[in-house]
Amino acid sequence: MSAEVECVWPVAAVLGEGPVWSAVDCRLWFVDIKGNRIHCYDETTRGTRSFETPEFSAFVFRDRRGGMLCGLRSGLYRFDPSGARFEPVVKVEEDLPGNRLNDGCVDAQGRLWFGTMDNAHEQPTGSLYRFAHGSLERMDPGYVITNGPALSPDGRVLYHVDTFNQRVHAFDVDPQGRLSGKRAFLALSEPDVYPDGPVVDSQGNVWIAMWGGWGVRCYSPRGDLLRSIRLPVSQCTKAAFGGADLRTLYITTASIGLSDEQRAAQPLAGALFRVRVDVPGLPANEFAG
């Protein structure tokens, strides 16, 4: 384990995912999808808090109108941390009961982008969606496992991960949120290494957590590998920039599917980690409704 990487919470998540920084209160929010939890880490006090979710959790973001918006297995919900209440907003893919929501982001206009996937990891029934002004729109179908998306600093490029096929796609985004120009950004061919959640820094570099890859990799906007950060666990799921200067990279991980031998060799599997980086990230956006 690199000396610069710190385990800040050995939470032992089954499937930790979706870290997002809240600058208002210096807290990092993330989910444990298969553990049915939303977690909160306070950077100032190092205090922790967890909330049980009624279904698999997928992501959680601050809402400009107060409270939070979260994705659960069946759709989008408003989440009130003060009372741990969940209020349904919109159901997603009711005709596909084998699907669930997985990973998302909010752009500078306050629009929510997220993906769905086959919970059995078999069929390409997942899609990329956009939710804004009460309207849900399918933007790109045909995924077994979706991850991301993430947007460039100017909001003109959207990166979306096809984890199952070891691919990362890039799209052009117009001011109205329409996508075009789908193209390959990254293709991996390493056995048992899959791109998972992405996040973009202030210079436009794309940081991608590697499932089975023991860490996080940073790629230039052209797709060139710039840096790798190794973690003491194999299943890394997503990173987020936090801290007062947005130069602390928080990383979620997972313990699901590990054998007894692998768990013994990776006692911190499922923990929350952090590491300092040179290039700051971008402030997290809040959902606008």
Secondary structure, DSSP 8 states (H G I E B T S, - for coil): --TT-EEEE----SBEEEEEEETTTTEEEEEETTTTEEEEEETTT--EEEEE-SS-EEEEEEBTTSSEEEEESSEEEEEETTTTEEEEEEE--TT-TTEEEEEEEE-TTS-EEEEEEETTS-S--EEEEEEETTEEEEEEEEESSEEEEEE-TTS-EEEEEETTTTEEEEEEE-TT--EEEEEEEEE---TT-EEEEEEEBTTS-EEEEEETTTEEEEE-TTS-EEEEEE-SSSBEEEEEEESTTS-EEEEEEB-TT--HHHHHH-TTTT-EEEEE-SS-B-----B--
